[in-house]
Amino acid sequence: MKLVWLLISIVCIVGFSRIYNGVRYPFVVLIGIIGGIIATKIVNRFFKDYN
């Protein structure tokens, strides 16, 4: 569980730094986060059904 919070923290820091430095628009970062959450749920559901 500690690993999950570490990875979430890293994602938030990287996302914020991209917005702060002007590399990405906030909407693009938000869409990336939402896409990552959806992909994670799909993969988790697949592996739960697979096992």
Chimera marker file (.cmm) of the C-alpha trace (Angstrom):
<marker_set name="trace">
<marker id="1" x="0.000" y="0.000" z="0.000" r="1" g="1" b="0" radius="0.5"/>
<marker id="2" x="2.949" y="2.305" z="0.652" r="1" g="1" b="0" radius="0.5"/>
<marker id="3" x="4.081" y="1.775" z="-2.927" r="1" g="1" b="0" radius="0.5"/>
<marker id="4" x="0.709" y="2.957" z="-4.217" r="1" g="1" b="0" radius="0.5"/>
<marker id="5" x="0.947" y="6.235" z="-2.294" r="1" g="1" b="0" radius="0.5"/>
<marker id="6" x="4.529" y="6.721" z="-3.467" r="1" g="1" b="0" radius="0.5"/>
<marker id="7" x="3.507" y="6.283" z="-7.109" r="1" g="1" b="0" radius="0.5"/>
<marker id="8" x="0.493" y="8.584" z="-6.705" r="1" g="1" b="0" radius="0.5"/>
<marker id="9" x="2.781" y="11.228" z="-5.182" r="1" g="1" b="0" radius="0.5"/>
<marker id="10" x="5.229" y="10.953" z="-8.071" r="1" g="1" b="0" radius="0.5"/>
<marker id="11" x="2.413" y="11.266" z="-10.628" r="1" g="1" b="0" radius="0.5"/>
<marker id="12" x="1.074" y="14.383" z="-8.901" r="1" g="1" b="0" radius="0.5"/>
<marker id="13" x="4.510" y="16.006" z="-8.689" r="1" g="1" b="0" radius="0.5"/>
<marker id="14" x="5.299" y="15.296" z="-12.344" r="1" g="1" b="0" radius="0.5"/>
<marker id="15" x="1.860" y="16.502" z="-13.465" r="1" g="1" b="0" radius="0.5"/>
<marker id="16" x="2.172" y="19.719" z="-11.478" r="1" g="1" b="0" radius="0.5"/>
<marker id="17" x="5.697" y="20.354" z="-12.743" r="1" g="1" b="0" radius="0.5"/>
<marker id="18" x="4.550" y="19.935" z="-16.360" r="1" g="1" b="0" radius="0.5"/>
<marker id="19" x="1.825" y="22.526" z="-15.834" r="1" g="1" b="0" radius="0.5"/>
<marker id="20" x="4.082" y="24.878" z="-13.848" r="1" g="1" b="0" radius="0.5"/>
<marker id="21" x="6.843" y="24.830" z="-16.485" r="1" g="1" b="0" radius="0.5"/>
<marker id="22" x="4.352" y="25.368" z="-19.296" r="1" g="1" b="0" radius="0.5"/>
<marker id="23" x="5.128" y="22.080" z="-21.029" r="1" g="1" b="0" radius="0.5"/>
<marker id="24" x="1.532" y="20.843" z="-20.902" r="1" g="1" b="0" radius="0.5"/>
<marker id="25" x="-1.895" y="22.364" z="-20.479" r="1" g="1" b="0" radius="0.5"/>
<marker id="26" x="-3.814" y="21.414" z="-17.315" r="1" g="1" b="0" radius="0.5"/>
<marker id="27" x="-6.525" y="19.745" z="-19.403" r="1" g="1" b="0" radius="0.5"/>
<marker id="28" x="-3.971" y="17.445" z="-21.049" r="1" g="1" b="0" radius="0.5"/>
<marker id="29" x="-2.560" y="16.401" z="-17.673" r="1" g="1" b="0" radius="0.5"/>
<marker id="30" x="-6.067" y="15.763" z="-16.340" r="1" g="1" b="0" radius="0.5"/>
<marker id="31" x="-6.971" y="13.636" z="-19.376" r="1" g="1" b="0" radius="0.5"/>
<marker id="32" x="-3.746" y="11.652" z="-18.878" r="1" g="1" b="0" radius="0.5"/>
<marker id="33" x="-4.599" y="10.983" z="-15.235" r="1" g="1" b="0" radius="0.5"/>
<marker id="34" x="-8.149" y="9.920" z="-16.122" r="1" g="1" b="0" radius="0.5"/>
<marker id="35" x="-6.832" y="7.681" z="-18.912" r="1" g="1" b="0" radius="0.5"/>
<marker id="36" x="-4.365" y="6.070" z="-16.521" r="1" g="1" b="0" radius="0.5"/>
<marker id="37" x="-7.086" y="5.366" z="-13.985" r="1" g="1" b="0" radius="0.5"/>
<marker id="38" x="-9.345" y="3.814" z="-16.632" r="1" g="1" b="0" radius="0.5"/>
<marker id="39" x="-6.502" y="1.683" z="-18.035" r="1" g="1" b="0" radius="0.5"/>
<marker id="40" x="-5.596" y="0.491" z="-14.541" r="1" g="1" b="0" radius="0.5"/>
<marker id="41" x="-9.184" y="-0.544" z="-13.810" r="1" g="1" b="0" radius="0.5"/>
<marker id="42" x="-9.429" y="-2.435" z="-17.117" r="1" g="1" b="0" radius="0.5"/>
<marker id="43" x="-6.163" y="-4.304" z="-16.525" r="1" g="1" b="0" radius="0.5"/>
<marker id="44" x="-7.116" y="-5.120" z="-12.916" r="1" g="1" b="0" radius="0.5"/>
<marker id="45" x="-10.495" y="-6.455" z="-14.021" r="1" g="1" b="0" radius="0.5"/>
<marker id="46" x="-8.831" y="-8.567" z="-16.737" r="1" g="1" b="0" radius="0.5"/>
<marker id="47" x="-6.343" y="-10.132" z="-14.343" r="1" g="1" b="0" radius="0.5"/>
<marker id="48" x="-9.009" y="-10.815" z="-11.693" r="1" g="1" b="0" radius="0.5"/>
<marker id="49" x="-11.054" y="-12.680" z="-14.311" r="1" g="1" b="0" radius="0.5"/>
<marker id="50" x="-7.954" y="-14.427" z="-15.645" r="1" g="1" b="0" radius="0.5"/>
<marker id="51" x="-6.921" y="-15.850" z="-12.281" r="1" g="1" b="0" radius="0.5"/>
<link id1="1" id2="2" r="1" g="1" b="0" radius="0.2"/>
<link id1="2" id2="3" r="1" g="1" b="0" radius="0.2"/>
<link id1="3" id2="4" r="1" g="1" b="0" radius="0.2"/>
<link id1="4" id2="5" r="1" g="1" b="0" radius="0.2"/>
<link id1="5" id2="6" r="1" g="1" b="0" radius="0.2"/>
<link id1="6" id2="7" r="1" g="1" b="0" radius="0.2"/>
<link id1="7" id2="8" r="1" g="1" b="0" radius="0.2"/>
<link id1="8" id2="9" r="1" g="1" b="0" radius="0.2"/>
<link id1="9" id2="10" r="1" g="1" b="0" radius="0.2"/>
<link id1="10" id2="11" r="1" g="1" b="0" radius="0.2"/>
<link id1="11" id2="12" r="1" g="1" b="0" radius="0.2"/>
<link id1="12" id2="13" r="1" g="1" b="0" radius="0.2"/>
<link id1="13" id2="14" r="1" g="1" b="0" radius="0.2"/>
<link id1="14" id2="15" r="1" g="1" b="0" radius="0.2"/>
<link id1="15" id2="16" r="1" g="1" b="0" radius="0.2"/>
<link id1="16" id2="17" r="1" g="1" b="0" radius="0.2"/>
<link id1="17" id2="18" r="1" g="1" b="0" radius="0.2"/>
<link id1="18" id2="19" r="1" g="1" b="0" radius="0.2"/>
<link id1="19" id2="20" r="1" g="1" b="0" radius="0.2"/>
<link id1="20" id2="21" r="1" g="1" b="0" radius="0.2"/>
<link id1="21" id2="22" r="1" g="1" b="0" radius="0.2"/>
<link id1="22" id2="23" r="1" g="1" b="0" radius="0.2"/>
<link id1="23" id2="24" r="1" g="1" b="0" radius="0.2"/>
<link id1="24" id2="25" r="1" g="1" b="0" radius="0.2"/>
<link id1="25" id2="26" r="1" g="1" b="0" radius="0.2"/>
<link id1="26" id2="27" r="1" g="1" b="0" radius="0.2"/>
<link id1="27" id2="28" r="1" g="1" b="0" radius="0.2"/>
<link id1="28" id2="29" r="1" g="1" b="0" radius="0.2"/>
<link id1="29" id2="30" r="1" g="1" b="0" radius="0.2"/>
<link id1="30" id2="31" r="1" g="1" b="0" radius="0.2"/>
<link id1="31" id2="32" r="1" g="1" b="0" radius="0.2"/>
<link id1="32" id2="33" r="1" g="1" b="0" radius="0.2"/>
<link id1="33" id2="34" r="1" g="1" b="0" radius="0.2"/>
<link id1="34" id2="35" r="1" g="1" b="0" radius="0.2"/>
<link id1="35" id2="36" r="1" g="1" b="0" radius="0.2"/>
<link id1="36" id2="37" r="1" g="1" b="0" radius="0.2"/>
<link id1="37" id2="38" r="1" g="1" b="0" radius="0.2"/>
<link id1="38" id2="39" r="1" g="1" b="0" radius="0.2"/>
<link id1="39" id2="40" r="1" g="1" b="0" radius="0.2"/>
<link id1="40" id2="41" r="1" g="1" b="0" radius="0.2"/>
<link id1="41" id2="42" r="1" g="1" b="0" radius="0.2"/>
<link id1="42" id2="43" r="1" g="1" b="0" radius="0.2"/>
<link id1="43" id2="44" r="1" g="1" b="0" radius="0.2"/>
<link id1="44" id2="45" r="1" g="1" b="0" radius="0.2"/>
<link id1="45" id2="46" r="1" g="1" b="0" radius="0.2"/>
<link id1="46" id2="47" r="1" g="1" b="0" radius="0.2"/>
<link id1="47" id2="48" r="1" g="1" b="0" radius="0.2"/>
<link id1="48" id2="49" r="1" g="1" b="0" radius="0.2"/>
<link id1="49" id2="50" r="1" g="1" b="0" radius="0.2"/>
<link id1="50" id2="51" r="1" g="1" b="0" radius="0.2"/>
</marker_set>
